[in-house]
């Protein structure tokens, strides 16, 4: 049974027949509301004032008979109830007329419940099917209402950026103007982060654009689903109107709207063309290039292709002086945060003056910070070092303006210095182990206390004390001992000449090497090899 109560009308000029059928319906369907009418005229008046679902009507009645009643319902042109004829006349002629007029069934008097029940059940099934179809149609209509604008936006975007299929090109020609002087604009505004606010804002923005410049230009707006933060505007200038004039009008409109919503709107203006149909992709590509370079400008800036070309003609070299990078690295290694930040800021502004692509600039900033990290790697915890390196990659590339890149780089640099200081003060044992590994791997070099202390960012005097506390030897004694042990190993395990072994462990003077080796092992290198080599 349907969830909604249905309204039934029983029409018959014979009171006994009418009341009996009405009572039978009420008995079979207690939840239904049942009305009665004694002729077709009264039934028509009732049908005009109520929503009737099913009508059981006699055929032969005074004033207006059943056939005339059904014909009158059809003539109204509105949805009619389901009509079932009830009559003692069961000739084929009446059934034929009733079916032509839209009757759903035919009952012969006297009506019994066994015949009425299937009619009611069948009517209910029909209502359920119709209700389901209406729900599906409503859902489909809602989907189409949403899908059509999405399709039109996608169609416009494809027209601006790629080749169209024949059917798509036909849709473009049918829905949009093609010929004319104009260009493409791309709008970008700062986000509130709230989905509902963003939808309202974008709707207001699209309405403001399409309703402005009606005398100056025809503007078509596309909001592609895959670029939610952008609006593409195809502008056709009106005859005898300049693009500059039309853009000024649009700029005033957008500024006013931005003030109302406390939003800033940045606009990239593509190259103008005398034929949008011919040059639409060129106009869009130039607007996208200008959009990319809005990275260097404050929010709310309008940048057109002509202005951008002037800026790029005057670009300077992106190469940085080695001394500037050295100053930054030294400031980081010496924990001088203010100097490091000011040096970094100066370096980034020098880079920006060349107007490289934003991606290239961010790559250079990333490399600059990673180089600073590499210089202090030995005094940083391995996990902290790895995490900071990952942050540098991710956070810098995620920035969408030069100022955000600068702020992010400064924050990462400050975190780098802070972490280095914490690791250095709390992990002296780990640092001494790294120092030992460094010495063992660089025995061939001209090692000295000051050089190694500087390598690990320590004061030489403090480093000397810390080293002896950890290894029980002074740095010099440790270095000599390690070199001699390495020399001994090479003498026993290789056939290299003594002079070559001496160089490998940091001795250029062979006589001095022989003297030190004999003092430690009681035999000269040659004697030691002869006696102990197998």
Secondary structure as GFF3:
##gff-version 3
##sequence-region A 1 534
A	DSSP	beta_strand	7	11	.	.	.	ID=ss1
A	DSSP	alpha_helix	15	28	.	.	.	ID=ss2
A	DSSP	beta_strand	33	37	.	.	.	ID=ss3
A	DSSP	alpha_helix	40	49	.	.	.	ID=ss4
A	DSSP	beta_strand	54	57	.	.	.	ID=ss5
A	DSSP	alpha_helix	66	75	.	.	.	ID=ss6
A	DSSP	beta_strand	82	87	.	.	.	ID=ss7
A	DSSP	alpha_helix	92	100	.	.	.	ID=ss8
A	DSSP	beta_strand	105	108	.	.	.	ID=ss9
A	DSSP	alpha_helix	113	161	.	.	.	ID=ss10
A	DSSP	alpha_helix	166	175	.	.	.	ID=ss11
A	DSSP	beta_strand	182	189	.	.	.	ID=ss12
A	DSSP	alpha_helix	195	211	.	.	.	ID=ss13
A	DSSP	beta_strand	217	222	.	.	.	ID=ss14
A	DSSP	beta_strand	230	237	.	.	.	ID=ss15
A	DSSP	alpha_helix	243	261	.	.	.	ID=ss16
A	DSSP	beta_strand	265	269	.	.	.	ID=ss17
A	DSSP	alpha_helix	276	293	.	.	.	ID=ss18
A	DSSP	three_ten_helix	294	296	.	.	.	ID=ss19
A	DSSP	beta_strand	302	304	.	.	.	ID=ss20
A	DSSP	alpha_helix	305	313	.	.	.	ID=ss21
A	DSSP	alpha_helix	322	333	.	.	.	ID=ss22
A	DSSP	alpha_helix	337	352	.	.	.	ID=ss23
A	DSSP	alpha_helix	358	375	.	.	.	ID=ss24
A	DSSP	three_ten_helix	377	379	.	.	.	ID=ss25
A	DSSP	alpha_helix	382	398	.	.	.	ID=ss26
A	DSSP	alpha_helix	402	426	.	.	.	ID=ss27
A	DSSP	alpha_helix	428	441	.	.	.	ID=ss28
A	DSSP	alpha_helix	449	455	.	.	.	ID=ss29
A	DSSP	alpha_helix	460	471	.	.	.	ID=ss30
A	DSSP	alpha_helix	475	493	.	.	.	ID=ss31
A	DSSP	alpha_helix	498	504	.	.	.	ID=ss32
A	DSSP	alpha_helix	510	521	.	.	.	ID=ss33
A	DSSP	alpha_helix	525	532	.	.	.	ID=ss34
###
